[in-house]
Amino acid sequence: MPLLWLSAAFIAGILLAKSVGGSCLVWGIAAALAFIFSILDRVCLNRFSSWQRFQAAARVTPGMILFLFCLGSLRYLSSVPPADPSRLVWYNDRGEYSLVGTVSAPPEIRTDDIRYKITFTELTNISSADTLASTRQISGSALVTLPRWSQWQYGDQLLFLGRPRTPSIFPGFSYKDYLARQGIQSVIYYPAEVQKVGEKNGIGFRRWLIAFRERARLVILSLMPQPESGLLNGILLGLENDIPPSLKTAFRDNGTSHIIAISGFNMTLIATLLIFSLSRVFPRLWGVLAAICIITVYTVFVDGSSSVIRAAIMASTAAIAHLIGRRQSGYHALFFTAALLCLVNPRLPWDVSFQLSFTAVLGLVVFGSPLQAGFSKWVANWLGEEKAARISGPVSEYFLFTLAAQLTTLPVIALQFKRISLISLLSNPLILPVQPAILQAGLVATIAGFIHPLLGQFCALFTWPLLAYTNFIVTSLAKIKGASMTLHPAAATWILLAVLIVLLAFLLRNFFKKQFGGTASLWIITLLAAGGFSVWSLIAHRPDGRLHLRLVDTGGSSSLVVQTPAGNTLLFDLQDDARETSAALTPLLSPWQFHLDALVLTRPLKESALADFNDMVRVNSLLTSNAVLRPAEGAHSLVLPEGVALAALPVGEPLELEPGLSLTVIGESAEVAAFALEYRQVTLLIPAGVDYALLKEEFPDLFDQPDILLLAPEDVSYIPPRLWAELNPAVLLWNSRETSPYSGANAFTVENGVSILSDGVSVMLERP
């Protein structure tokens, strides 16, 4: 128990320091005071009964908990690199320099480029008249991007001209923080005059190891065809670049991405399978120790990068927990291991792989043994204890333990990726049983391929069918409509809350059993509470029979969102960053119906933007005109993501979206289209840059005091703003972040945050 409290306090201190900051001096003084307090707390122990009860339960003094808490904060703040001329980060965004550094990690080979982690030792200011005097010794690492044909290797010392830059911070994702967790504070893109000036001494073994892994990759590629060879490289060597993107997507949609990467989730499941397999051959102690040894050897074989080592330690923690056979001891080992890892790298709590590793092991520690015991007891009631013992092992290995790990990793996946697989409970049991065989047979085939190609191909005959089966199951299940679901960010939060409730209810089940006389009442109350939250969310987002219009901030611009009386959602144009737009839709969409019914285009759209947006917010249909779809000279026609229906509307022919609501293309010009949205007696006009005279001539009735007019800079670029104002619209919306040329009680921009409501007869405003 003391180990659990102290480890948790240290991690909590790191989390708090990230949020509140402070100085090392302040936290150092706080740590000293807490330590003194821990020595003097016997005075409080003798005078306060509550103090005695807490120490008796925790078996550690409150002062020592505070001391570890302060040490955690101090450790995080001490990891922030100082900004001084002796560090590379000091020179970010300050110009071009001559740099000398060593490739300190295996190159990351991509389709169009190669990325190197380079640790620098020397910097020269080339703009100085005396370059010798301006040369200084520095420290720090950068991620350097070079052309695809670059052939530099781990350990090479390079000299080049480059511009250190600060990594970008994107909406919803901080590339700067992501690299900082790997000890990188700078990025350099395509440096000039790159040349090798030497090799780093003392790293020969790791260089040999990296070269050996690359040779193993080539051997595997020669033994069997793609995509099976690429899959084996991912499973056996942790090299995913040879796996086709479509197959990666299928694994992701099935919730089985842990199969193709050496992650904490994967290592934990491998450790579990090894423990139960080897425990049948050897005594329990030797089986667990053998599993840990295999994990260690495997870690060295795949190069032993920091993420793999972290996953191996977490997996070994799970093995130790199973060896001890006590869930409480498993907690201690898990939190102590996490605290040790955070001591080495205090930025780990924000690393996704660390979160998945930690929560996967937590699921096995909390739910693994109870689920197996409960299942064995249930089967014994029907088939007897002997058959139950034979059945419970395989079921636990391939389903129950997977279920336990998936349950606790679900909030991490939902919060980090905003997407979950709905068929993972089917896909995992179907493919997990063959994974140990793939590892073993794949290793044998690879070793045989080193000896002789023909021997390797013979051994590959036993490996290829297992890989082909895995790919077949994954690709087949990925074709099921709705196999994966994009989540509303609020839904991800609800998932986290639901899992926490289940976790607490499970941990405190003995207490509640005493209070309620059984666990059935506890689960009924928990399910009713969760159901109540869901019902409240459904009611809050139900349609109210009115038309809703709102401008939302999409980063550099704005877009119009329309929610129909029946509850459907339309977005007019996808502008700027797809992540900004999807985030802007978050408050408007229900967590249980997080999709866009239609995307209406008044102008051309980048294909990549639509694909990215569709990954985050599913788009049911695309509504536009032929003028928008007609590509300009040299441009490509739009290719829609799978499942997105396309409707090209003719000019002047209304499309009935629902009873009383229609959408009409009222004019076209080069690559743009004007629209009118009519709800009973209320009209919304969107000129979209189409000629004013043409629109008014073709549809004079619509331009007779329109109810709502949506304008953008292209509408006033050649037409005086006063001409639009003379239409006297009831509401005028300026759809841009540029300064609006309109003012008055009826003119609004995205900054106003106003919602327009209509019952089909009149227009109303709803202010924030």
C-alpha positions in Angstrom: 0.0 0.0 0.0 2.8 2.6 0.7 4.3 1.9 -2.7 0.9 2.6 -4.4 0.3 5.9 -2.6 3.8 7.2 -3.1 3.9 6.3 -6.8 0.5 7.8 -7.4 1.5 11.0 -5.5 4.7 11.3 -7.7 2.7 11.0 -10.9 0.0 13.4 -9.6 2.8 16.0 -9.0 3.9 15.7 -12.6 0.3 16.2 -13.8 -0.2 19.3 -11.6 3.1 20.9 -12.6 2.1 20.6 -16.3 -1.1 22.5 -15.5 0.0 25.2 -13.0 3.7 25.5 -13.8 5.9 27.3 -11.2 9.6 27.4 -10.6 12.0 24.7 -9.5 12.9 26.8 -6.5 9.3 27.1 -5.2 8.7 23.3 -5.6 12.1 22.5 -4.1 11.2 24.6 -1.0 7.8 22.9 -0.9 9.4 19.5 -1.0 11.8 20.4 1.8 8.9 21.6 4.0 6.9 18.4 3.2 9.9 16.3 4.2 10.2 18.1 7.5 6.5 17.7 8.0 6.8 14.0 7.4 9.3 13.8 10.2 7.2 15.8 12.6 3.9 14.3 11.8 4.0 12.0 14.9 2.7 15.0 16.8 -0.4 15.1 14.6 -0.6 11.3 14.8 -0.9 11.4 18.6 -3.4 14.3 18.6 -5.8 13.6 15.8 -7.7 10.3 15.4 -8.5 10.9 11.7 -4.8 11.2 11.1 -4.3 7.8 12.7 -7.0 6.2 10.6 -5.5 7.6 7.4 -2.0 6.4 8.2 -3.3 3.0 9.3 -5.1 2.6 5.9 -2.3 4.0 3.7 0.6 2.7 5.8 2.5 5.9 4.9 2.6 9.4 6.5 0.7 12.2 4.8 3.9 14.2 4.9 5.8 11.6 2.8 2.9 11.6 0.3 3.2 15.4 0.0 7.0 15.0 -0.3 6.7 12.7 -3.3 4.0 14.9 -4.8 6.4 17.9 -4.7 9.2 15.8 -6.1 7.0 14.9 -9.1 6.3 18.5 -9.8 10.0 19.3 -9.4 11.0 16.5 -11.8 8.7 17.8 -14.5 9.9 21.4 -14.2 13.5 20.3 -14.3 12.9 18.5 -17.6 12.0 21.7 -19.4 15.2 22.7 -21.3 16.6 26.1 -20.4 16.6 28.7 -23.1 20.2 29.7 -23.4 22.8 29.8 -26.2 24.2 26.4 -25.2 21.1 24.6 -26.5 19.8 24.2 -30.0 16.3 25.4 -29.0 17.7 28.8 -28.4 18.3 29.2 -32.2 14.8 28.2 -33.3 13.3 30.6 -35.9 16.5 32.9 -35.8 18.0 32.1 -39.2 20.3 29.6 -40.9 23.3 28.0 -39.3 26.0 25.5 -40.0 25.3 22.4 -37.8 27.2 19.3 -36.8 25.3 16.4 -35.3 24.9 12.6 -35.1 22.0 10.5 -36.3 20.8 9.2 -32.9 17.9 6.9 -34.0 17.0 4.7 -36.9 15.8 6.7 -39.9 12.0 7.0 -40.3 11.4 6.2 -44.0 8.2 7.7 -45.5 6.7 7.8 -48.9 8.2 11.2 -50.0 11.0 11.8 -47.4 13.1 10.4 -44.6 13.1 11.8 -41.1 16.2 11.6 -38.9 16.6 12.3 -35.2 19.9 14.2 -35.0 21.6 15.1 -31.8 23.8 18.2 -32.3 27.1 19.1 -30.8 28.3 22.2 -32.7 26.7 25.3 -34.3 28.3 28.0 -36.4 26.7 31.3 -37.3 27.4 31.6 -41.0 26.3 35.3 -41.1 29.1 36.3 -38.8 32.3 37.7 -40.4 34.4 35.5 -38.1 32.9 32.1 -38.4 35.6 30.5 -36.2 34.8 32.8 -33.3 31.0 32.3 -33.8 31.3 28.5 -33.5 30.1 27.1 -30.2 29.4 23.8 -28.6 25.7 23.1 -28.2 23.3 20.3 -27.1 19.8 19.3 -28.1 18.1 17.2 -30.8 16.1 18.0 -33.9 13.9 16.1 -36.3 15.5 16.6 -39.7 13.6 16.0 -42.9 15.6 15.0 -46.0 14.7 13.8 -49.5 13.7 10.2 -49.9 17.0 9.2 -51.7 19.1 10.1 -48.6 21.2 7.2 -47.4 22.4 8.3 -44.0 22.4 5.8 -41.2 22.3 5.6 -37.4 25.7 6.8 -36.0 26.7 9.0 -39.0 28.0 12.4 -38.1 26.6 15.0 -40.5 27.5 18.6 -41.4 24.9 20.8 -43.1 23.3 24.2 -43.4 19.9 24.3 -41.8 17.2 26.5 -40.2 16.1 25.2 -36.8 12.4 25.9 -36.3 9.9 25.5 -33.5 7.5 22.6 -34.1 4.0 23.6 -35.1 0.9 23.5 -32.8 -2.2 22.5 -34.8 -5.8 22.7 -33.7 -6.4 19.7 -31.5 -2.8 18.4 -31.8 0.5 19.9 -30.6 3.3 18.6 -32.7 5.6 20.5 -30.4 4.5 18.6 -27.3 4.6 15.3 -29.3 8.2 15.8 -30.2 9.1 17.1 -26.8 8.1 13.8 -25.3 10.9 12.3 -27.4 13.4 14.8 -26.3 13.1 16.9 -29.5 12.6 20.7 -29.4 13.4 21.7 -33.0 12.6 20.7 -36.6 14.8 21.3 -39.7 13.4 20.9 -43.2 15.6 19.9 -46.1 19.0 21.3 -45.0 21.5 22.1 -47.7 25.0 20.8 -48.4 24.6 17.7 -46.3 27.8 15.7 -45.9 29.1 12.9 -43.7 32.1 14.0 -41.6 32.5 10.9 -39.4 30.9 8.2 -37.2 30.1 8.2 -33.5 32.2 5.9 -31.5 30.7 3.5 -29.0 27.5 2.8 -30.8 28.6 0.0 -33.0 26.4 -2.7 -31.4 23.2 -0.7 -31.9 24.2 0.1 -35.4 24.7 -3.5 -36.1 21.4 -4.3 -34.5 19.6 -1.8 -36.7 21.3 -3.2 -39.8 20.4 -6.7 -38.8 16.8 -5.7 -38.5 16.8 -4.1 -41.9 18.4 -7.3 -43.3 15.6 -9.3 -41.6 13.0 -7.0 -43.2 14.5 -7.7 -46.7 14.6 -11.4 -46.0 10.9 -11.4 -45.0 9.9 -9.5 -48.2 11.7 -12.1 -50.3 10.0 -15.0 -48.6 6.4 -14.2 -49.3 4.2 -11.8 -51.3 2.6 -8.6 -50.1 0.6 -7.7 -48.0 1.5 -10.7 -45.9 5.2 -9.9 -45.9 4.5 -6.3 -44.8 2.2 -7.6 -42.1 4.9 -9.9 -40.8 7.4 -7.1 -40.8 5.0 -5.1 -38.6 4.2 -7.9 -36.2 7.8 -9.4 -35.9 10.0 -6.3 -36.4 7.8 -3.4 -35.6 8.3 -1.9 -39.1 5.0 -0.7 -40.5 6.1 1.1 -43.6 5.6 -2.0 -45.8 2.0 -2.4 -44.9 -0.4 -0.9 -47.5 -2.3 2.1 -46.2 -5.7 0.5 -47.0 -4.8 -2.5 -44.9 -3.7 -0.2 -42.0 -7.1 1.5 -42.2 -8.8 -1.8 -42.1 -6.9 -2.8 -38.9 -7.7 0.6 -37.4 -11.4 0.2 -38.2 -11.5 -3.2 -36.6 -9.8 -2.1 -33.4 -6.8 -4.4 -34.1 -4.0 -1.9 -34.8 -2.2 -3.3 -31.8 -1.4 -6.3 -34.0 0.7 -4.4 -36.5 2.7 -2.3 -34.1 4.9 -3.3 -31.1 2.7 -1.2 -28.7 2.0 -1.6 -25.0 -1.4 -3.1 -25.9 0.3 -5.7 -28.1 3.1 -6.5 -25.7 0.6 -6.9 -22.8 -1.5 -9.4 -24.8 1.7 -11.3 -25.9 2.9 -11.5 -22.3 -0.5 -12.8 -21.2 -0.5 -15.5 -23.9 3.1 -16.4 -23.1 2.4 -16.7 -19.4 -0.5 -19.1 -19.8 1.1 -21.1 -22.6 4.4 -21.6 -20.8 2.7 -22.2 -17.4 1.3 -25.4 -18.9 4.8 -26.6 -19.8 6.7 -25.3 -16.8 5.8 -24.6 -13.1 4.1 -21.2 -12.7 7.2 -19.4 -11.5 9.4 -20.7 -14.3 6.7 -20.0 -16.9 6.4 -16.4 -15.9 10.1 -15.9 -15.8 10.5 -17.5 -19.2 7.8 -15.2 -20.5 9.7 -12.2 -19.2 12.9 -13.5 -20.7 11.3 -13.9 -24.1 9.9 -10.4 -23.9 13.4 -9.1 -23.1 15.0 -10.9 -26.0 12.2 -9.8 -28.3 12.7 -6.1 -27.2 16.4 -6.3 -28.0 15.7 -8.0 -31.4 13.4 -5.1 -32.5 16.0 -2.5 -31.6 14.8 -1.6 -28.2 13.5 1.9 -28.9 12.1 3.9 -25.9 8.5 3.1 -26.8 9.2 -0.6 -27.2 11.2 -0.7 -23.9 8.3 1.1 -22.2 5.9 -1.5 -23.6 8.1 -4.4 -22.5 8.3 -3.0 -18.9 4.6 -2.6 -18.7 4.1 -6.2 -20.1 6.5 -7.6 -17.6 4.6 -5.7 -14.9 1.5 -7.6 -15.9 3.5 -10.9 -15.8 4.7 -10.1 -12.3 1.1 -9.3 -11.2 -0.1 -12.7 -12.5 2.8 -14.4 -10.8 2.0 -12.8 -7.4 -1.6 -13.8 -7.9 -2.9 -10.8 -5.9 -4.6 -7.9 -7.6 -3.5 -5.5 -4.9 0.1 -6.4 -5.5 -0.5 -5.9 -9.2 -1.6 -2.3 -8.5 1.6 -1.7 -6.6 3.8 -3.1 -9.4 1.9 -1.2 -12.1 2.0 2.2 -10.4 5.6 1.8 -9.3 6.6 0.9 -12.8 4.7 3.9 -14.2 6.4 6.2 -11.6 9.8 4.9 -12.5 9.2 5.5 -16.2 7.9 9.0 -15.4 11.0 9.7 -13.4 13.1 9.0 -16.5 10.8 10.9 -18.8 8.3 13.1 -17.0 6.4 13.9 -20.2 5.2 10.3 -20.6 1.7 10.8 -19.0 0.7 12.6 -22.2 2.1 10.0 -24.5 -0.6 7.9 -26.2 1.5 4.7 -26.2 2.2 5.1 -22.5 -1.5 5.7 -21.8 -2.5 2.6 -23.8 0.3 0.5 -22.0 -0.8 1.6 -18.6 -4.6 1.2 -19.1 -4.1 -2.2 -20.8 -2.2 -3.6 -17.9 -4.6 -1.9 -15.5 -7.5 -3.8 -17.2 -5.7 -7.1 -16.8 -4.8 -6.4 -13.2 -8.3 -5.3 -12.2 -10.5 -7.6 -14.3 -8.4 -10.5 -15.5 -8.5 -12.9 -12.6 -12.1 -12.1 -11.5 -13.4 -12.6 -15.0 -11.6 -15.9 -15.4 -12.8 -17.1 -12.0 -16.4 -16.0 -12.6 -16.4 -17.7 -16.0 -14.9 -20.9 -14.6 -17.6 -20.9 -11.9 -20.4 -20.4 -14.4 -19.1 -23.1 -16.7 -18.6 -25.5 -13.8 -22.3 -25.2 -12.8 -23.2 -26.5 -16.3 -20.4 -28.9 -17.3 -18.5 -29.7 -14.1 -15.2 -28.5 -12.8 -13.0 -30.7 -15.0 -14.4 -29.4 -18.3 -14.6 -25.9 -16.9 -10.8 -25.9 -16.2 -10.1 -27.0 -19.8 -12.5 -24.4 -21.3 -11.8 -21.4 -19.2 -8.1 -21.2 -20.2 -8.5 -20.6 -23.9 -11.6 -18.4 -23.4 -9.8 -16.3 -20.9 -6.7 -16.0 -23.1 -8.5 -15.1 -26.3 -11.6 -13.3 -25.2 -11.8 -12.3 -21.5 -8.4 -10.8 -21.2 -8.8 -9.0 -24.5 -12.2 -7.7 -23.2 -10.5 -6.5 -19.9 -7.7 -4.7 -21.8 -10.2 -3.2 -24.3 -12.5 -1.9 -21.7 -9.8 0.1 -19.9 -8.1 1.3 -23.1 -11.5 2.4 -24.6 -11.5 5.9 -23.0 -7.9 6.5 -24.2 -8.8 5.5 -27.8 -12.0 7.5 -27.7 -10.4 10.7 -26.3 -7.2 10.5 -28.4 -8.5 9.3 -31.8 -12.2 10.3 -31.6 -13.0 7.0 -33.2 -13.8 3.5 -31.9 -14.4 0.1 -33.5 -17.8 -1.5 -33.0 -16.7 -5.0 -34.0 -13.4 -5.3 -32.1 -14.9 -7.8 -29.8 -15.5 -10.0 -32.8 -12.3 -9.3 -34.8 -9.9 -9.7 -31.8 -11.1 -13.3 -30.8 -10.9 -14.3 -34.5 -7.4 -13.2 -35.1 -5.7 -13.3 -31.7 -5.5 -17.1 -31.5 -3.2 -17.3 -34.5 -0.8 -14.5 -33.4 1.5 -16.6 -31.2 1.8 -19.0 -34.1 2.6 -16.2 -36.5 5.3 -14.9 -34.1 6.9 -18.3 -33.7 6.5 -19.5 -37.3 7.5 -16.1 -38.6 10.7 -16.1 -36.5 11.6 -19.6 -37.7 11.0 -18.7 -41.3 13.1 -15.5 -41.0 16.0 -17.4 -39.4 15.7 -20.1 -42.1 15.8 -17.4 -44.7 19.1 -16.1 -43.3 20.5 -19.7 -43.7 19.2 -20.3 -47.2 16.4 -18.7 -49.3 14.9 -22.1 -50.3 14.8 -23.2 -46.6 13.1 -19.9 -45.7 10.5 -20.2 -48.4 9.7 -23.7 -47.2 9.2 -22.5 -43.7 7.2 -19.6 -45.0 4.6 -22.1 -46.3 3.5 -22.5 -42.7 3.5 -18.8 -41.9 1.8 -17.3 -45.0 -1.6 -19.0 -44.5 -1.8 -17.6 -41.0 -1.0 -14.1 -42.2 -3.4 -14.4 -45.1 -6.1 -15.5 -42.7 -5.5 -12.4 -40.5 -5.7 -10.1 -43.5 -8.8 -11.8 -44.8 -10.7 -11.5 -41.5 -9.6 -7.8 -41.0 -10.5 -6.7 -44.5 -13.7 -8.6 -44.6 -15.0 -7.2 -41.3 -13.8 -3.7 -42.3 -16.3 -3.8 -45.2 -19.2 -4.1 -42.8 -21.0 -0.8 -42.8 -20.6 1.0 -39.5 -17.6 -1.2 -38.4 -16.1 1.9 -36.8 -17.7 5.0 -35.5 -16.4 8.6 -35.4 -17.1 10.0 -32.0 -18.4 13.4 -30.9 -15.8 14.7 -28.4 -18.5 14.9 -25.7 -19.2 11.2 -26.4 -15.6 10.4 -25.7 -15.9 12.1 -22.4 -19.0 10.2 -21.5 -17.2 6.9 -22.4 -14.4 7.9 -20.0 -17.0 8.7 -17.3 -18.8 5.4 -17.9 -15.6 3.3 -17.7 -14.6 5.1 -14.5 -18.0 4.3 -12.9 -17.7 0.7 -13.9 -14.1 0.6 -12.6 -15.0 2.1 -9.3 -18.1 0.0 -8.9 -15.9 -3.1 -9.6 -13.2 -2.1 -7.1 -15.7 -1.3 -4.4 -18.0 -4.2 -5.1 -17.4 -5.8 -1.7 -18.3 -2.5 0.1 -21.5 -2.1 -1.9 -22.3 -5.7 -1.4 -22.4 -5.1 2.4 -24.4 -2.0 1.9 -27.0 -3.4 -0.5 -26.9 -7.0 0.3 -25.6 -8.0 -3.1 -23.9 -6.7 -6.2 -27.1 -6.8 -8.4 -28.4 -3.6 -6.8 -25.1 -1.9 -7.4 -25.0 -2.7 -11.1 -28.7 -1.7 -11.5 -28.0 1.7 -9.9 -24.9 2.2 -12.1 -26.8 1.3 -15.2 -29.7 3.5 -14.3 -27.3 6.4 -13.7 -25.6 5.9 -17.0 -28.9 5.5 -18.8 -30.1 8.8 -17.2 -27.2 10.7 -18.6 -27.8 9.2 -22.0 -31.5 10.1 -21.9 -30.7 13.6 -20.8 -28.2 14.0 -23.7 -30.8 12.7 -26.2 -33.5 15.1 -25.0 -31.1 18.0 -25.1 -30.3 17.4 -28.8 -33.7 16.4 -30.0 -35.1 18.6 -32.9 -37.6 21.3 -31.9 -39.4 21.7 -35.3 -37.6 25.0 -36.2 -34.9 25.9 -38.6 -31.5 26.8 -36.9 -28.7 28.7 -38.6 -25.3 29.6 -37.1 -21.9 30.8 -38.3 -19.1 28.7 -36.7 -15.4 29.6 -36.5 -13.3 27.3 -38.7 -9.9 28.9 -37.9 -9.1 31.4 -40.6 -12.7 31.8 -41.8 -16.2 30.8 -40.9 -18.9 28.5 -42.2 -22.7 28.3 -42.0 -24.3 25.4 -40.2 -28.0 24.7 -40.8 -30.0 22.4 -38.5 -33.4 21.5 -40.1 -36.7 21.2 -38.3 -36.4 17.4 -38.5 -33.0 17.4 -36.8 -30.7 17.0 -39.9 -27.5 19.0 -40.1 -26.1 20.8 -43.2 -22.8 22.5 -43.6 -22.2 25.1 -46.3 -18.6 24.7 -47.6 -15.7 23.2 -45.8 -13.1 25.9 -45.3 -9.7 26.0 -43.7 -8.6 23.1 -41.4 -10.9 20.1 -41.3 -10.0 19.6 -37.6 -11.1 23.2 -36.8 -14.4 22.7 -38.5 -15.1 19.3 -36.9 -14.3 20.9 -33.5 -16.7 23.8 -34.2 -19.5 21.3 -34.9 -19.0 19.6 -31.5 -21.5 21.7 -29.5 -24.1 21.4 -32.2 -24.2 17.7 -32.9 -25.6 15.0 -30.6 -22.9 12.5 -29.3 -25.2 9.7 -30.4 -25.7 11.1 -34.0 -22.3 12.6 -34.7 -22.5 13.0 -38.5 -23.3 15.5 -41.2 -26.3 14.8 -43.2 -25.2 17.0 -46.1 -22.2 19.1 -47.1 -23.3 21.8 -49.5 -20.6 23.2 -51.8 -20.7 26.6 -53.3 -17.1 26.4 -54.5 -14.6 23.6 -55.2 -13.2 21.6 -52.4 -9.8 20.0 -51.8 -10.1 16.2 -52.0 -7.8 15.7 -49.0 -9.8 18.1 -46.9 -13.0 16.1 -47.5 -11.2 12.8 -46.7 -9.8 14.2 -43.5 -13.1 15.8 -42.4 -15.0 12.6 -43.2 -12.6 10.6 -40.9 -13.6 12.9 -38.0 -17.3 13.7 -38.9 -19.0 11.2 -41.3 -20.6 12.9 -44.3 -23.7 11.2 -45.6 -24.1 13.2 -48.9 -22.5 16.0 -50.9 -24.9 18.6 -52.5 -23.6 21.0 -55.2 -23.9 22.0 -58.9 -22.1 20.9 -62.0 -20.2 24.1 -62.2 -18.5 23.4 -58.9 -17.8 19.8 -59.9 -16.3 20.8 -63.2 -12.5 20.9 -62.6 -10.4 23.8 -63.7 -7.7 23.4 -66.3 -5.0 21.2 -64.7 -7.1 20.2 -61.7 -8.4 16.7 -60.9 -12.0 15.8 -60.6 -13.3 15.3 -57.0 -13.1 11.7 -55.7 -15.5 11.1 -52.8 -14.7 9.0 -49.8 -16.5 5.6 -49.6 -20.1 6.0 -48.4 -20.6 9.7 -49.4 -23.4 10.1 -51.9 -23.2 12.9 -54.5 -26.1 15.0 -55.9 -25.4 17.6 -58.6 -28.4 19.9 -58.6 -29.6 21.5 -61.8 -30.2 25.3 -61.8 -33.7 26.3 -60.8 -34.9 22.8 -59.8 -35.6 22.7 -56.0 -34.5 19.7 -54.0 -36.9 18.9 -51.2 -34.8 18.1 -48.1 -37.8 17.4 -46.0 -41.4 18.6 -45.9 -41.5 22.3 -46.3 -37.7 22.7 -46.7 -36.0 22.9 -50.1 -32.6 23.7 -51.5 -32.2 25.3 -55.0 -29.2 26.3 -57.2 -30.2 29.8 -58.4 -27.1 30.5 -60.5 -23.7 29.4 -61.6 -20.5 30.9 -62.8 -16.9 29.6 -63.1 -16.6 26.9 -60.4 -19.1 28.6 -58.0 -22.8 28.2 -57.4 -25.4 30.4 -55.6 -28.1 28.7 -53.5 -31.5 29.5 -51.9 -32.7 27.6 -48.9 -36.5 28.0 -48.4 -38.4 26.9 -45.4 -42.1 27.6 -45.9 -42.3 31.4 -46.1 -38.7 32.1 -45.0 -35.8 32.3 -47.5 -32.0 32.2 -47.1 -30.0 33.5 -50.0 -26.3 32.6 -50.6 -24.9 34.5 -53.7 -21.5 32.9 -53.2 -19.9 35.4 -55.7 -22.3 34.7 -58.6 -23.2 37.9 -60.6 -25.8 40.0 -58.7 -27.6 41.1 -61.9 -27.9 37.5 -63.2 -29.4 36.2 -59.9 -31.9 39.1 -59.6 -33.0 38.7 -63.2 -33.5 34.9 -62.9 -35.2 35.0 -59.5 -36.6 38.4 -58.8 -39.0 37.2 -56.2 -36.2 35.9 -54.0 -34.5 39.2 -54.1 -37.6 41.1 -52.9 -36.6 41.7 -49.2 -35.1 38.3 -48.5 -35.3 37.1 -44.9 -31.7 36.1 -44.5 -28.8 37.1 -46.7 -25.4 35.4 -46.4 -22.5 37.4 -47.9 -18.8 36.9 -48.2 -15.9 39.0 -49.5 -16.3 37.7 -53.0 -19.8 39.1 -53.1 -18.7 42.7 -52.5 -15.5 42.5 -54.5 -17.2 43.9 -57.6 -20.7 44.8 -56.3 -20.9 47.8 -53.9 -21.9 46.7 -50.4 -24.7 49.2 -50.4 -26.4 47.4 -53.3 -26.8 44.3 -51.2 -27.9 46.4 -48.2 -30.6 47.9 -50.3 -32.3 44.5 -50.5 -33.3 45.2 -46.8 -32.8 41.6 -45.5 -34.3 40.9 -42.1 -30.9 39.4 -41.1 -27.5 39.9 -42.9 -24.7 37.4 -42.1 -21.1 38.2 -42.9 -19.4 34.8 -43.6 -15.8 35.8 -43.1 -13.2 36.7 -40.5 -12.4 39.8 -42.5 -13.8 43.1 -41.3 -17.5 43.3 -42.2 -18.6 46.3 -44.4 -22.0 46.2 -42.7 -23.2 47.4 -39.3 -26.5 47.8 -37.7 -29.0 45.8 -35.6 -29.6 43.2 -38.3 -25.9 42.6 -39.4 -24.0 39.8 -37.7 -20.6 38.0 -37.9 -19.2 34.8 -36.4 -17.9 36.9 -33.5 -21.4 37.8 -32.5 -22.3 34.1 -31.8 -25.9 34.7 -32.8 -28.2 31.8 -33.8 -31.0 32.5 -36.2 -34.2 30.5 -35.6 -37.3 30.3 -37.9 -40.6 28.6 -37.6 -41.2 29.1 -41.4 -43.1 32.3 -40.9 -40.8 34.7 -39.0 -37.2 35.0 -38.1 -35.9 35.1 -34.5 -32.5 35.7 -33.0 -31.0 33.7 -30.1 -28.1 35.5 -28.5 -25.4 33.7 -26.4 
